[in-house]
Amino acid sequence: MRMRQSLAQLEREFVQEAARERHRRRHLQRTAAERSRVRKRAKIEHFQRLRFMLLAGAIVLTAVVVTIAMFQTLSWLIG
């Protein structure tokens, strides 16, 4: 009788441990997926910021070049 009780207890503990392990694996998988999404989002935002700065720089440079060309042409026409 004691042996059966001991085996039943061991079996219950094994089942409980297996359930805890499944829960732990699911939790680890979810947290790893979340970290991956956060890293991917940060990388995308970094490149978006870089592209925006390049666009703004190109617009400013274009405005400067056009202004210089306009005054050079005006100087040439007047002088």
Secondary structure, DSSP 8 states (H G I E B T S, - for coil): -HHHHHHHHHHHHHHHHHHHHHHHHHHHHHHHHHHHHHHHHHHHHHHHHHHHHHHHHHHHHHHHHHHHHHHHHHHHHH-
